[in-house]
């Protein structure tokens, strides 16, 4: 990067202009909100996790004078109810929810923005409804492959963060550590509340301690800690145990190669991202020639690292000029 060019920072804070709740099944009701310019370029920003919930900071990647900004809390997390619910909670349920929000708001097409799991869901939505997408802005690509899950939750990132890894595996007896995903899943879905919360804290702390070169990031203060980590860990583990609910390992990359040709995209990925390694973004770029890949040389996984913020805001501004 040319050091004479200053990095872009987040846009000023602004409030949601409209909020609501959408009943999507007999069980689930999801929170949604709208901010920015009512007749601006529509964008839906999809949060991470799964199970992470949206935050006001997500609005700040977009120029509120040019964008109509839509956020939503996915099933079972954030302000959606019931909290931490796994029933009727799959990738394809969430894709259907995105469509319900689009139809409810009368939006014909929109930009889709997402990082980490949000990138997974963005891709799943785009390959299902390519005619509804102007383009994709993605960060920290995660394809939910066996290799990615093994790297982060079993063995790989553990070699870079042995101290944090030791805290991560602490709730799991040594004789169960050969399959940590299954061991955590049994605890996160069990009946013992204390065991469940202990496992959820360890799972969430592992992610928090590894996501940024600049140190752990704090969660938005509106979340009670145990309440947040319970939904975050349970829903993530549920999705990962089911391979993202995709037909086979590597399905999402195959679908992107078949479907996204002609749809513009901008991928932003930290060189030192150990949560979702750069190899996934590299593979996606090769499968999707219409996407531009920006590799940030001094960043990890967090969306709030300066180099990641800079690239994402430049991409959002470029899409606004192109499509507004």
C-alpha positions, -999 to +999 in steps of 0.1 A: +000+000+000+012+035-008+020+049+027+012+085+015-024+075+011-042+076+045-064+047+055-101+052+055-119+049+088-155+040+098-183+064+089-198+084+118-222+066+141-259+069+132-291+054+145-315+030+129-343+048+112-367+019+114-368-014+133-391-043+134-396-080+140-405-106+114-422-139+122-406-164+099-419-197+114-442-207+143-410-208+164-387-181+151-391-143+151-362-122+137-351-086+144-344-063+115-335-027+112-330+000+085-308+030+085-293+055+060-310+071+030-345+057+023-340+059-015-303+049-013-286+019-028-299-011-008-274-032+011-279-061+035-250-066+060-249-102+073-233-108+107-208-135+116-210-165+138-234-181+130-249-170+162-230-137+166-258-111+161-255-077+144-240-046+160-244-008+154-208-008+142-218-027+111-238+004+098-206+024+098-190+006+068-215+024+046-221+061+036-255+068+051-261+095+025-258+070-003-269+036+012-301+021+025-286-001+051-304-033+063-292-053+093-309-084+108-302-108+137-303-143+124-323-171+140-316-177+176-292-149+183-290-112+190-325-097+194-342-126+176-362-151+195-362-178+209-326-173+220-301-200+212-327-222+195-313-248+171-346-262+157-354-249+122-320-232+121-300-241+090-282-222+063-312-226+040-336-213+066-315-182+069-313-178+031-351-179+031-353-153+058-331-129+038-356-132+009-385-126+032-368-094+044-361-083+008-397-089-002-411-072+030-391-041+023-400-040-014-363-042-026-357-055-061-320-060-059-293-052-033-256-054-025-248-082-001-221-076+025-207-101+050-176-113+068-165-146+082-198-167+085-214-136+070-194-143+038-206-179+039-242-169+041-237-141+015-224-167-010-252-192-001-278-165-007-261-153-040-259-187-055-295-193-047-309-159-058-283-145-082-309-123-099-314-103-066-277-094-062-259-063-076-227-076-062-210-090-031-185-074-006-170-101+015-144-103+043-126-133+059-139-160+035-152-191+053-165-220+031-173-244+060-151-271+046-137-300+067-102-286+063-111-252+076-129-266+107-101-290+115-076-262+112-092-239+137-112-262+160-089-292+161-053-288+151-035-260+131-042-227+147-033-244+180+003-244+170+003-206+167-017-200+199-008-228+222-016-208+253-051-198+241-056-234+228-049-248+263-077-226+277-100-237+248-097-274+254-097-271+292-134-282+296-128-313+275-113-345+291-081-356+274-097-389+262-122-368+242-098-344+226-093-364+194-127-350+182-131-316+198-161-306+176-181-336+188-170-332+224-181-295+225-213-303+207-224-329+233-218-303+261-234-274+242-265-294+235-267-312+269-291-306+298-265-294+323-266-256+322-233-251+340-215-276+318-230-259+287-220-224+298-185-235+307-180-250+272-196-220+255-172-196+274-142-217+263-153-219+227-160-181+224-128-171+242-108-192+218-122-172+189-118-139+207-082-145+215-072-154+179-092-131+156-070-100+156-034-091+153-042-062+176-055-083+204-090-095+215-120-074+207-148-068+231-184-078+223-211-051+220-221-041+256-258-048+251-251-086+252-250-103+286-219-123+284-233-158+292-263-151+271-241-141+241-216-170+243-244-195+248-260-187+214-227-180+197-211-214+206-242-235+204-253-223+170-218-223+155-212-259+167-246-270+154-238-256+119-203-270+118-214-305+130-237-304+100-212-292+075-230-259+070-260-279+057-243-282+023-247-312+000-210-322+002-177-309+014-167-281-009-202-275-022-202-238-017-170-232-038-184-254-066-217-235-065-199-202-067-179-213-097-211-223-115-233-194-105-215-162-098-199-155-132-209-120-142-217-109-107-191-084-094-174-090-060-148-075-037-130-099-013-110-085+016-088-109+036-061-104+062-027-120+054-024-133+089-060-145+094-057-177+114-095-181+120-103-184+083-070-188+065-063-169+032-063-201+012-101-201+012-103-165-003-076-175-028-097-205-039-128-184-042-111-158-063-099-185-087-134-199-089-150-165-094-130-144-119-153-114-115-142-109-079-113-087-069-092-099-040-075-074-016-050-091+007-043-069+037-007-074+047-010-064+084-043-078+095-059-109+109-096-118+109-113-089+127-134-066+106-122-037+128-085-039+121-074-007+103-064-023+070-096-043+068-117-013+075-099+007+049-104-019+021-140-026+030-150+011+030-132+017-003-151-013-018-185+000-004-178+035-018-169+020-052-201-001-053-222+030-044-206+049-073-212+020-096-248+010-087-265+040-071 
